[in-house]
């Protein structure tokens, strides 16, 4: 699996490219096919970022990532 830096991850914000990536606990997930992440936004969360800290305040658990395969490590 490849490695992405935070700067590289930021390029996949759903605005500049069609791909929508987020990181969680050191892994990067491609959420491009998720209907909940249209245009790189999911409620008050934005794609292209590490959402590890933000997930603590979410109304759901980290199990939401179970349906997505990690595509990279976050460096």
PDB file with SEQRES, HELIX, SHEET and CRYST1 records, atoms N, CA, C and O in Angstrom:
SEQRES   1 A   75  UNK UNK UNK UNK UNK UNK UNK UNK UNK UNK UNK UNK UNK          
SEQRES   2 A   75  UNK UNK UNK UNK UNK UNK UNK UNK UNK UNK UNK UNK UNK          
SEQRES   3 A   75  UNK UNK UNK UNK UNK UNK UNK UNK UNK UNK UNK UNK UNK          
SEQRES   4 A   75  UNK UNK UNK UNK UNK UNK UNK UNK UNK UNK UNK UNK UNK          
SEQRES   5 A   75  UNK UNK UNK UNK UNK UNK UNK UNK UNK UNK UNK UNK UNK          
SEQRES   6 A   75  UNK UNK UNK UNK UNK UNK UNK UNK UNK UNK                      
HELIX    1 AA1 UNK A    6  UNK A   10  1                                   5    
HELIX    2 AA2 UNK A   35  UNK A   40  5                                   6    
HELIX    3 AA3 UNK A   54  UNK A   57  5                                   4    
HELIX    4 AA4 UNK A   62  UNK A   67  5                                   6    
SHEET    1 AA1 4 UNK A   2  UNK A   4  0                                        
SHEET    2 AA1 4 UNK A  70  UNK A  74  1                                        
SHEET    3 AA1 4 UNK A  27  UNK A  30 -1                                        
SHEET    4 AA1 4 UNK A  21  UNK A  24 -1                                        
SHEET    1 AA2 2 UNK A  41  UNK A  42  0                                        
SHEET    2 AA2 2 UNK A  45  UNK A  46 -1                                        
CRYST1    1.000    1.000    1.000  90.00  90.00  90.00 P 1           1          
ATOM      1  N   UNK A   1       0.861  -1.179   0.000  1.00  0.00           N  
ATOM      2  CA  UNK A   1       0.000   0.000   0.000  1.00  0.00           C  
ATOM      3  C   UNK A   1       0.900   1.232   0.000  1.00  0.00           C  
ATOM      4  O   UNK A   1       1.952   1.250   0.639  1.00  0.00           O  
ATOM      5  N   UNK A   2       0.477   2.240  -0.714  1.00  0.00           N  
ATOM      6  CA  UNK A   2       1.277   3.468  -0.794  1.00  0.00           C  
ATOM      7  C   UNK A   2       1.106   4.323   0.456  1.00  0.00           C  
ATOM      8  O   UNK A   2       0.285   4.020   1.323  1.00  0.00           O  
ATOM      9  N   UNK A   3       1.885   5.385   0.537  1.00  0.00           N  
ATOM     10  CA  UNK A   3       1.839   6.328   1.654  1.00  0.00           C  
ATOM     11  C   UNK A   3       1.531   7.714   1.111  1.00  0.00           C  
ATOM     12  O   UNK A   3       2.072   8.123   0.084  1.00  0.00           O  
ATOM     13  N   UNK A   4       0.664   8.429   1.802  1.00  0.00           N  
ATOM     14  CA  UNK A   4       0.340   9.813   1.446  1.00  0.00           C  
ATOM     15  C   UNK A   4       0.694  10.725   2.613  1.00  0.00           C  
ATOM     16  O   UNK A   4       0.496  10.375   3.776  1.00  0.00           O  
ATOM     17  N   UNK A   5       1.216  11.888   2.287  1.00  0.00           N  
ATOM     18  CA  UNK A   5       1.440  12.908   3.307  1.00  0.00           C  
ATOM     19  C   UNK A   5       0.131  13.682   3.505  1.00  0.00           C  
ATOM     20  O   UNK A   5      -0.808  13.533   2.723  1.00  0.00           O  
ATOM     21  N   UNK A   6       0.078  14.491   4.534  1.00  0.00           N  
ATOM     22  CA  UNK A   6      -1.116  15.318   4.750  1.00  0.00           C  
ATOM     23  C   UNK A   6      -1.330  16.290   3.595  1.00  0.00           C  
ATOM     24  O   UNK A   6      -2.469  16.579   3.228  1.00  0.00           O  
ATOM     25  N   UNK A   7      -0.236  16.795   3.021  1.00  0.00           N  
ATOM     26  CA  UNK A   7      -0.360  17.703   1.878  1.00  0.00           C  
ATOM     27  C   UNK A   7      -0.918  16.980   0.654  1.00  0.00           C  
ATOM     28  O   UNK A   7      -1.724  17.544  -0.087  1.00  0.00           O  
ATOM     29  N   UNK A   8      -0.497  15.746   0.442  1.00  0.00           N  
ATOM     30  CA  UNK A   8      -1.026  14.973  -0.678  1.00  0.00           C  
ATOM     31  C   UNK A   8      -2.493  14.621  -0.439  1.00  0.00           C  
ATOM     32  O   UNK A   8      -3.307  14.687  -1.360  1.00  0.00           O  
ATOM     33  N   UNK A   9      -2.828  14.250   0.786  1.00  0.00           N  
ATOM     34  CA  UNK A   9      -4.207  13.928   1.131  1.00  0.00           C  
ATOM     35  C   UNK A   9      -5.127  15.114   0.856  1.00  0.00           C  
ATOM     36  O   UNK A   9      -6.251  14.934   0.386  1.00  0.00           O  
ATOM     37  N   UNK A  10      -4.662  16.305   1.142  1.00  0.00           N  
ATOM     38  CA  UNK A  10      -5.465  17.516   0.958  1.00  0.00           C  
ATOM     39  C   UNK A  10      -5.895  17.718  -0.495  1.00  0.00           C  
ATOM     40  O   UNK A  10      -6.884  18.405  -0.753  1.00  0.00           O  
ATOM     41  N   UNK A  11      -5.177  17.138  -1.433  1.00  0.00           N  
ATOM     42  CA  UNK A  11      -5.530  17.267  -2.854  1.00  0.00           C  
ATOM     43  C   UNK A  11      -6.778  16.475  -3.218  1.00  0.00           C  
ATOM     44  O   UNK A  11      -7.395  16.731  -4.253  1.00  0.00           O  
ATOM     45  N   UNK A  12      -7.152  15.525  -2.385  1.00  0.00           N  
ATOM     46  CA  UNK A  12      -8.307  14.667  -2.658  1.00  0.00           C  
ATOM     47  C   UNK A  12      -9.501  15.097  -1.818  1.00  0.00           C  
ATOM     48  O   UNK A  12     -10.066  14.314  -1.054  1.00  0.00           O  
ATOM     49  N   UNK A  13      -9.863  16.350  -1.980  1.00  0.00           N  
ATOM     50  CA  UNK A  13     -10.917  16.941  -1.154  1.00  0.00           C  
ATOM     51  C   UNK A  13     -12.288  16.960  -1.831  1.00  0.00           C  
ATOM     52  O   UNK A  13     -13.241  17.519  -1.290  1.00  0.00           O  
ATOM     53  N   UNK A  14     -12.387  16.348  -3.016  1.00  0.00           N  
ATOM     54  CA  UNK A  14     -13.660  16.325  -3.718  1.00  0.00           C  
ATOM     55  C   UNK A  14     -13.972  17.607  -4.458  1.00  0.00           C  
ATOM     56  O   UNK A  14     -15.016  17.705  -5.103  1.00  0.00           O  
ATOM     57  N   UNK A  15     -13.106  18.580  -4.383  1.00  0.00           N  
ATOM     58  CA  UNK A  15     -13.320  19.858  -5.061  1.00  0.00           C  
ATOM     59  C   UNK A  15     -12.482  19.953  -6.332  1.00  0.00           C  
ATOM     60  O   UNK A  15     -12.993  20.287  -7.401  1.00  0.00           O  
ATOM     61  N   UNK A  16     -11.200  19.659  -6.207  1.00  0.00           N  
ATOM     62  CA  UNK A  16     -10.279  19.806  -7.331  1.00  0.00           C  
ATOM     63  C   UNK A  16     -10.198  18.549  -8.185  1.00  0.00           C  
ATOM     64  O   UNK A  16      -9.883  18.616  -9.373  1.00  0.00           O  
ATOM     65  N   UNK A  17     -10.480  17.411  -7.580  1.00  0.00           N  
ATOM     66  CA  UNK A  17     -10.446  16.114  -8.247  1.00  0.00           C  
ATOM     67  C   UNK A  17     -11.714  15.367  -7.843  1.00  0.00           C  
ATOM     68  O   UNK A  17     -12.303  15.666  -6.804  1.00  0.00           O  
ATOM     69  N   UNK A  18     -12.136  14.406  -8.647  1.00  0.00           N  
ATOM     70  CA  UNK A  18     -13.355  13.669  -8.266  1.00  0.00           C  
ATOM     71  C   UNK A  18     -13.155  12.723  -7.089  1.00  0.00           C  
ATOM     72  O   UNK A  18     -14.132  12.305  -6.467  1.00  0.00           O  
ATOM     73  N   UNK A  19     -11.911  12.376  -6.770  1.00  0.00           N  
ATOM     74  CA  UNK A  19     -11.657  11.468  -5.661  1.00  0.00           C  
ATOM     75  C   UNK A  19     -11.846  12.164  -4.317  1.00  0.00           C  
ATOM     76  O   UNK A  19     -11.478  13.324  -4.137  1.00  0.00           O  
ATOM     77  N   UNK A  20     -12.427  11.425  -3.385  1.00  0.00           N  
ATOM     78  CA  UNK A  20     -12.691  11.939  -2.049  1.00  0.00           C  
ATOM     79  C   UNK A  20     -12.009  11.011  -1.053  1.00  0.00           C  
ATOM     80  O   UNK A  20     -12.451   9.881  -0.847  1.00  0.00           O  
ATOM     81  N   UNK A  21     -10.934  11.490  -0.438  1.00  0.00           N  
ATOM     82  CA  UNK A  21     -10.170  10.700   0.517  1.00  0.00           C  
ATOM     83  C   UNK A  21     -10.231  11.349   1.889  1.00  0.00           C  
ATOM     84  O   UNK A  21     -10.230  12.574   2.012  1.00  0.00           O  
ATOM     85  N   UNK A  22     -10.283  10.515   2.917  1.00  0.00           N  
ATOM     86  CA  UNK A  22     -10.113  10.973   4.293  1.00  0.00           C  
ATOM     87  C   UNK A  22      -9.191   9.984   4.994  1.00  0.00           C  
ATOM     88  O   UNK A  22      -9.052   8.836   4.571  1.00  0.00           O  
ATOM     89  N   UNK A  23      -8.566  10.443   6.064  1.00  0.00           N  
ATOM     90  CA  UNK A  23      -7.715   9.573   6.863  1.00  0.00           C  
ATOM     91  C   UNK A  23      -8.357   9.374   8.222  1.00  0.00           C  
ATOM     92  O   UNK A  23      -9.040  10.252   8.750  1.00  0.00           O  
ATOM     93  N   UNK A  24      -8.116   8.185   8.776  1.00  0.00           N  
ATOM     94  CA  UNK A  24      -8.568   7.876  10.126  1.00  0.00           C  
ATOM     95  C   UNK A  24      -7.576   6.902  10.737  1.00  0.00           C  
ATOM     96  O   UNK A  24      -7.332   5.831  10.180  1.00  0.00           O  
ATOM     97  N   UNK A  25      -7.009   7.261  11.863  1.00  0.00           N  
ATOM     98  CA  UNK A  25      -6.048   6.455  12.605  1.00  0.00           C  
ATOM     99  C   UNK A  25      -4.922   5.914  11.712  1.00  0.00           C  
ATOM    100  O   UNK A  25      -4.582   4.732  11.758  1.00  0.00           O  
ATOM    101  N   UNK A  26      -4.363   6.806  10.909  1.00  0.00           N  
ATOM    102  CA  UNK A  26      -3.189   6.462  10.112  1.00  0.00           C  
ATOM    103  C   UNK A  26      -3.465   5.773   8.787  1.00  0.00           C  
ATOM    104  O   UNK A  26      -2.530   5.467   8.047  1.00  0.00           O  
ATOM    105  N   UNK A  27      -4.737   5.522   8.472  1.00  0.00           N  
ATOM    106  CA  UNK A  27      -5.094   4.910   7.200  1.00  0.00           C  
ATOM    107  C   UNK A  27      -5.907   5.891   6.367  1.00  0.00           C  
ATOM    108  O   UNK A  27      -6.677   6.685   6.907  1.00  0.00           O  
ATOM    109  N   UNK A  28      -5.731   5.832   5.058  1.00  0.00           N  
ATOM    110  CA  UNK A  28      -6.470   6.693   4.136  1.00  0.00           C  
ATOM    111  C   UNK A  28      -7.529   5.853   3.435  1.00  0.00           C  
ATOM    112  O   UNK A  28      -7.252   4.754   2.954  1.00  0.00           O  
ATOM    113  N   UNK A  29      -8.741   6.387   3.386  1.00  0.00           N  
ATOM    114  CA  UNK A  29      -9.871   5.699   2.767  1.00  0.00           C  
ATOM    115  C   UNK A  29     -10.394   6.516   1.588  1.00  0.00           C  
ATOM    116  O   UNK A  29     -10.443   7.745   1.640  1.00  0.00           O  
ATOM    117  N   UNK A  30     -10.782   5.815   0.532  1.00  0.00           N  
ATOM    118  CA  UNK A  30     -11.401   6.444  -0.634  1.00  0.00           C  
ATOM    119  C   UNK A  30     -12.910   6.384  -0.440  1.00  0.00           C  
ATOM    120  O   UNK A  30     -13.499   5.303  -0.478  1.00  0.00           O  
ATOM    121  N   UNK A  31     -13.535   7.533  -0.234  1.00  0.00           N  
ATOM    122  CA  UNK A  31     -14.973   7.618   0.000  1.00  0.00           C  
ATOM    123  C   UNK A  31     -15.714   8.154  -1.220  1.00  0.00           C  
ATOM    124  O   UNK A  31     -16.858   8.597  -1.111  1.00  0.00           O  
ATOM    125  N   UNK A  32     -15.071   8.113  -2.364  1.00  0.00           N  
ATOM    126  CA  UNK A  32     -15.640   8.682  -3.585  1.00  0.00           C  
ATOM    127  C   UNK A  32     -17.007   8.103  -3.938  1.00  0.00           C  
ATOM    128  O   UNK A  32     -17.852   8.810  -4.489  1.00  0.00           O  
ATOM    129  N   UNK A  33     -17.233   6.837  -3.630  1.00  0.00           N  
ATOM    130  CA  UNK A  33     -18.503   6.193  -3.986  1.00  0.00           C  
ATOM    131  C   UNK A  33     -19.586   6.371  -2.931  1.00  0.00           C  
ATOM    132  O   UNK A  33     -20.725   5.953  -3.136  1.00  0.00           O  
ATOM    133  N   UNK A  34     -19.242   6.984  -1.814  1.00  0.00           N  
ATOM    134  CA  UNK A  34     -20.223   7.180  -0.749  1.00  0.00           C  
ATOM    135  C   UNK A  34     -21.182   8.314  -1.104  1.00  0.00           C  
ATOM    136  O   UNK A  34     -20.756   9.425  -1.422  1.00  0.00           O  
ATOM    137  N   UNK A  35     -22.463   8.025  -1.047  1.00  0.00           N  
ATOM    138  CA  UNK A  35     -23.457   9.069  -1.338  1.00  0.00           C  
ATOM    139  C   UNK A  35     -23.492  10.132  -0.240  1.00  0.00           C  
ATOM    140  O   UNK A  35     -24.053  11.209  -0.440  1.00  0.00           O  
ATOM    141  N   UNK A  36     -22.895   9.837   0.915  1.00  0.00           N  
ATOM    142  CA  UNK A  36     -22.880  10.783   2.032  1.00  0.00           C  
ATOM    143  C   UNK A  36     -21.739  11.795   1.953  1.00  0.00           C  
ATOM    144  O   UNK A  36     -21.670  12.719   2.763  1.00  0.00           O  
ATOM    145  N   UNK A  37     -20.851  11.625   0.987  1.00  0.00           N  
ATOM    146  CA  UNK A  37     -19.693  12.514   0.866  1.00  0.00           C  
ATOM    147  C   UNK A  37     -19.690  13.262  -0.465  1.00  0.00           C  
ATOM    148  O   UNK A  37     -18.623  13.440  -1.052  1.00  0.00           O  
ATOM    149  N   UNK A  38     -20.795  13.686  -0.940  1.00  0.00           N  
ATOM    150  CA  UNK A  38     -20.863  14.423  -2.202  1.00  0.00           C  
ATOM    151  C   UNK A  38     -20.127  15.753  -2.095  1.00  0.00           C  
ATOM    152  O   UNK A  38     -20.249  16.469  -1.102  1.00  0.00           O  
ATOM    153  N   UNK A  39     -19.372  16.064  -3.123  1.00  0.00           N  
ATOM    154  CA  UNK A  39     -18.601  17.309  -3.202  1.00  0.00           C  
ATOM    155  C   UNK A  39     -17.576  17.448  -2.074  1.00  0.00           C  
ATOM    156  O   UNK A  39     -17.138  18.554  -1.758  1.00  0.00           O  
ATOM    157  N   UNK A  40     -17.201  16.323  -1.473  1.00  0.00           N  
ATOM    158  CA  UNK A  40     -16.150  16.359  -0.461  1.00  0.00           C  
ATOM    159  C   UNK A  40     -16.575  16.845   0.901  1.00  0.00           C  
ATOM    160  O   UNK A  40     -15.734  17.209   1.723  1.00  0.00           O  
ATOM    161  N   UNK A  41     -17.879  16.857   1.153  1.00  0.00           N  
ATOM    162  CA  UNK A  41     -18.364  17.329   2.445  1.00  0.00           C  
ATOM    163  C   UNK A  41     -19.377  16.338   3.009  1.00  0.00           C  
ATOM    164  O   UNK A  41     -20.209  15.791   2.284  1.00  0.00           O  
ATOM    165  N   UNK A  42     -19.288  16.120   4.315  1.00  0.00           N  
ATOM    166  CA  UNK A  42     -20.234  15.262   5.028  1.00  0.00           C  
ATOM    167  C   UNK A  42     -20.595  16.005   6.313  1.00  0.00           C  
ATOM    168  O   UNK A  42     -19.823  16.016   7.271  1.00  0.00           O  
ATOM    169  N   UNK A  43     -21.755  16.614   6.322  1.00  0.00           N  
ATOM    170  CA  UNK A  43     -22.176  17.486   7.413  1.00  0.00           C  
ATOM    171  C   UNK A  43     -21.107  18.559   7.631  1.00  0.00           C  
ATOM    172  O   UNK A  43     -20.846  19.335   6.711  1.00  0.00           O  
ATOM    173  N   UNK A  44     -20.482  18.638   8.802  1.00  0.00           N  
ATOM    174  CA  UNK A  44     -19.465  19.677   9.012  1.00  0.00           C  
ATOM    175  C   UNK A  44     -18.046  19.160   8.773  1.00  0.00           C  
ATOM    176  O   UNK A  44     -17.080  19.840   9.118  1.00  0.00           O  
ATOM    177  N   UNK A  45     -17.908  17.985   8.198  1.00  0.00           N  
ATOM    178  CA  UNK A  45     -16.590  17.389   7.936  1.00  0.00           C  
ATOM    179  C   UNK A  45     -16.222  17.561   6.462  1.00  0.00           C  
ATOM    180  O   UNK A  45     -17.068  17.459   5.575  1.00  0.00           O  
ATOM    181  N   UNK A  46     -14.951  17.821   6.232  1.00  0.00           N  
ATOM    182  CA  UNK A  46     -14.448  18.022   4.876  1.00  0.00           C  
ATOM    183  C   UNK A  46     -13.453  16.941   4.521  1.00  0.00           C  
ATOM    184  O   UNK A  46     -12.661  16.512   5.360  1.00  0.00           O  
ATOM    185  N   UNK A  47     -13.496  16.501   3.273  1.00  0.00           N  
ATOM    186  CA  UNK A  47     -12.557  15.494   2.783  1.00  0.00           C  
ATOM    187  C   UNK A  47     -11.166  16.101   2.628  1.00  0.00           C  
ATOM    188  O   UNK A  47     -10.980  17.316   2.702  1.00  0.00           O  
ATOM    189  N   UNK A  48     -10.204  15.222   2.413  1.00  0.00           N  
ATOM    190  CA  UNK A  48      -8.830  15.670   2.246  1.00  0.00           C  
ATOM    191  C   UNK A  48      -8.122  15.918   3.563  1.00  0.00           C  
ATOM    192  O   UNK A  48      -7.073  16.561   3.594  1.00  0.00           O  
ATOM    193  N   UNK A  49      -8.693  15.408   4.664  1.00  0.00           N  
ATOM    194  CA  UNK A  49      -8.128  15.649   5.992  1.00  0.00           C  
ATOM    195  C   UNK A  49      -8.065  14.364   6.813  1.00  0.00           C  
ATOM    196  O   UNK A  49      -8.658  13.345   6.457  1.00  0.00           O  
ATOM    197  N   UNK A  50      -7.342  14.440   7.905  1.00  0.00           N  
ATOM    198  CA  UNK A  50      -7.321  13.385   8.898  1.00  0.00           C  
ATOM    199  C   UNK A  50      -8.484  13.649   9.860  1.00  0.00           C  
ATOM    200  O   UNK A  50      -8.505  14.670  10.548  1.00  0.00           O  
ATOM    201  N   UNK A  51      -9.434  12.740   9.905  1.00  0.00           N  
ATOM    202  CA  UNK A  51     -10.632  12.929  10.725  1.00  0.00           C  
ATOM    203  C   UNK A  51     -10.572  12.194  12.060  1.00  0.00           C  
ATOM    204  O   UNK A  51     -11.596  12.052  12.729  1.00  0.00           O  
ATOM    205  N   UNK A  52      -9.406  11.732  12.452  1.00  0.00           N  
ATOM    206  CA  UNK A  52      -9.266  10.950  13.682  1.00  0.00           C  
ATOM    207  C   UNK A  52      -9.837  11.702  14.888  1.00  0.00           C  
ATOM    208  O   UNK A  52     -10.625  11.134  15.644  1.00  0.00           O  
ATOM    209  N   UNK A  53      -9.463  12.935  15.075  1.00  0.00           N  
ATOM    210  CA  UNK A  53      -9.937  13.708  16.234  1.00  0.00           C  
ATOM    211  C   UNK A  53     -11.419  14.072  16.092  1.00  0.00           C  
ATOM    212  O   UNK A  53     -12.152  14.074  17.081  1.00  0.00           O  
ATOM    213  N   UNK A  54     -11.854  14.373  14.889  1.00  0.00           N  
ATOM    214  CA  UNK A  54     -13.238  14.791  14.672  1.00  0.00           C  
ATOM    215  C   UNK A  54     -14.235  13.667  14.918  1.00  0.00           C  
ATOM    216  O   UNK A  54     -15.376  13.920  15.304  1.00  0.00           O  
ATOM    217  N   UNK A  55     -13.811  12.436  14.698  1.00  0.00           N  
ATOM    218  CA  UNK A  55     -14.740  11.317  14.850  1.00  0.00           C  
ATOM    219  C   UNK A  55     -15.195  11.146  16.298  1.00  0.00           C  
ATOM    220  O   UNK A  55     -16.247  10.560  16.555  1.00  0.00           O  
ATOM    221  N   UNK A  56     -14.417  11.651  17.228  1.00  0.00           N  
ATOM    222  CA  UNK A  56     -14.799  11.552  18.647  1.00  0.00           C  
ATOM    223  C   UNK A  56     -16.132  12.240  18.917  1.00  0.00           C  
ATOM    224  O   UNK A  56     -16.864  11.831  19.818  1.00  0.00           O  
ATOM    225  N   UNK A  57     -16.456  13.274  18.153  1.00  0.00           N  
ATOM    226  CA  UNK A  57     -17.694  14.031  18.342  1.00  0.00           C  
ATOM    227  C   UNK A  57     -18.815  13.596  17.403  1.00  0.00           C  
ATOM    228  O   UNK A  57     -19.911  14.153  17.449  1.00  0.00           O  
ATOM    229  N   UNK A  58     -18.550  12.611  16.558  1.00  0.00           N  
ATOM    230  CA  UNK A  58     -19.551  12.163  15.583  1.00  0.00           C  
ATOM    231  C   UNK A  58     -20.618  11.302  16.261  1.00  0.00           C  
ATOM    232  O   UNK A  58     -20.345  10.661  17.276  1.00  0.00           O  
ATOM    233  N   UNK A  59     -21.820  11.284  15.707  1.00  0.00           N  
ATOM    234  CA  UNK A  59     -22.892  10.484  16.300  1.00  0.00           C  
ATOM    235  C   UNK A  59     -22.791   8.994  15.956  1.00  0.00           C  
ATOM    236  O   UNK A  59     -23.689   8.219  16.285  1.00  0.00           O  
ATOM    237  N   UNK A  60     -21.714   8.600  15.301  1.00  0.00           N  
ATOM    238  CA  UNK A  60     -21.518   7.191  14.940  1.00  0.00           C  
ATOM    239  C   UNK A  60     -20.115   6.766  15.347  1.00  0.00           C  
ATOM    240  O   UNK A  60     -19.293   7.596  15.734  1.00  0.00           O  
ATOM    241  N   UNK A  61     -19.852   5.485  15.258  1.00  0.00           N  
ATOM    242  CA  UNK A  61     -18.545   4.959  15.652  1.00  0.00           C  
ATOM    243  C   UNK A  61     -17.624   4.838  14.443  1.00  0.00           C  
ATOM    244  O   UNK A  61     -18.014   5.144  13.317  1.00  0.00           O  
ATOM    245  N   UNK A  62     -16.422   4.395  14.687  1.00  0.00           N  
ATOM    246  CA  UNK A  62     -15.446   4.193  13.619  1.00  0.00           C  
ATOM    247  C   UNK A  62     -15.837   3.043  12.700  1.00  0.00           C  
ATOM    248  O   UNK A  62     -15.205   2.837  11.664  1.00  0.00           O  
ATOM    249  N   UNK A  63     -16.861   2.298  13.067  1.00  0.00           N  
ATOM    250  CA  UNK A  63     -17.318   1.195  12.214  1.00  0.00           C  
ATOM    251  C   UNK A  63     -17.787   1.664  10.844  1.00  0.00           C  
ATOM    252  O   UNK A  63     -17.925   0.847   9.933  1.00  0.00           O  
ATOM    253  N   UNK A  64     -18.031   2.941  10.680  1.00  0.00           N  
ATOM    254  CA  UNK A  64     -18.435   3.445   9.364  1.00  0.00           C  
ATOM    255  C   UNK A  64     -17.343   3.197   8.318  1.00  0.00           C  
ATOM    256  O   UNK A  64     -17.629   3.147   7.122  1.00  0.00           O  
ATOM    257  N   UNK A  65     -16.097   3.043   8.767  1.00  0.00           N  
ATOM    258  CA  UNK A  65     -15.004   2.788   7.832  1.00  0.00           C  
ATOM    259  C   UNK A  65     -14.899   1.315   7.444  1.00  0.00           C  
ATOM    260  O   UNK A  65     -14.149   0.974   6.529  1.00  0.00           O  
ATOM    261  N   UNK A  66     -15.631   0.444   8.117  1.00  0.00           N  
ATOM    262  CA  UNK A  66     -15.551  -0.989   7.840  1.00  0.00           C  
ATOM    263  C   UNK A  66     -15.948  -1.353   6.413  1.00  0.00           C  
ATOM    264  O   UNK A  66     -15.465  -2.348   5.872  1.00  0.00           O  
ATOM    265  N   UNK A  67     -16.816  -0.564   5.803  1.00  0.00           N  
ATOM    266  CA  UNK A  67     -17.253  -0.887   4.441  1.00  0.00           C  
ATOM    267  C   UNK A  67     -16.311  -0.345   3.363  1.00  0.00           C  
ATOM    268  O   UNK A  67     -16.566  -0.527   2.172  1.00  0.00           O  
ATOM    269  N   UNK A  68     -15.243   0.308   3.766  1.00  0.00           N  
ATOM    270  CA  UNK A  68     -14.262   0.852   2.830  1.00  0.00           C  
ATOM    271  C   UNK A  68     -12.896   0.230   3.080  1.00  0.00           C  
ATOM    272  O   UNK A  68     -12.473   0.069   4.225  1.00  0.00           O  
ATOM    273  N   UNK A  69     -12.219  -0.113   2.007  1.00  0.00           N  
ATOM    274  CA  UNK A  69     -10.865  -0.645   2.116  1.00  0.00           C  
ATOM    275  C   UNK A  69      -9.879   0.515   2.219  1.00  0.00           C  
ATOM    276  O   UNK A  69     -10.003   1.489   1.476  1.00  0.00           O  
ATOM    277  N   UNK A  70      -8.912   0.434   3.115  1.00  0.00           N  
ATOM    278  CA  UNK A  70      -7.885   1.485   3.144  1.00  0.00           C  
ATOM    279  C   UNK A  70      -7.051   1.415   1.865  1.00  0.00           C  
ATOM    280  O   UNK A  70      -6.744   0.334   1.365  1.00  0.00           O  
ATOM    281  N   UNK A  71      -6.695   2.579   1.355  1.00  0.00           N  
ATOM    282  CA  UNK A  71      -5.931   2.625   0.108  1.00  0.00           C  
ATOM    283  C   UNK A  71      -4.512   3.099   0.308  1.00  0.00           C  
ATOM    284  O   UNK A  71      -3.680   2.964  -0.589  1.00  0.00           O  
ATOM    285  N   UNK A  72      -4.215   3.660   1.486  1.00  0.00           N  
ATOM    286  CA  UNK A  72      -2.869   4.195   1.746  1.00  0.00           C  
ATOM    287  C   UNK A  72      -2.683   4.376   3.243  1.00  0.00           C  
ATOM    288  O   UNK A  72      -3.631   4.348   4.028  1.00  0.00           O  
ATOM    289  N   UNK A  73      -1.426   4.564   3.603  1.00  0.00           N  
ATOM    290  CA  UNK A  73      -1.071   4.960   4.964  1.00  0.00           C  
ATOM    291  C   UNK A  73      -0.881   6.462   4.969  1.00  0.00           C  
ATOM    292  O   UNK A  73      -0.417   7.030   3.980  1.00  0.00           O  
ATOM    293  N   UNK A  74      -1.232   7.113   6.065  1.00  0.00           N  
ATOM    294  CA  UNK A  74      -0.977   8.546   6.212  1.00  0.00           C  
ATOM    295  C   UNK A  74       0.364   8.733   6.878  1.00  0.00           C  
ATOM    296  O   UNK A  74       0.610   8.203   7.962  1.00  0.00           O  
ATOM    297  N   UNK A  75       1.221   9.480   6.237  1.00  0.00           N  
ATOM    298  CA  UNK A  75       2.570   9.730   6.760  1.00  0.00           C  
ATOM    299  C   UNK A  75       2.587  10.960   7.617  1.00  0.00           C  
ATOM    300  O   UNK A  75       3.635  11.330   8.146  1.00  0.00           O  
TER     301      UNK A  75                                                      
END                                                                             
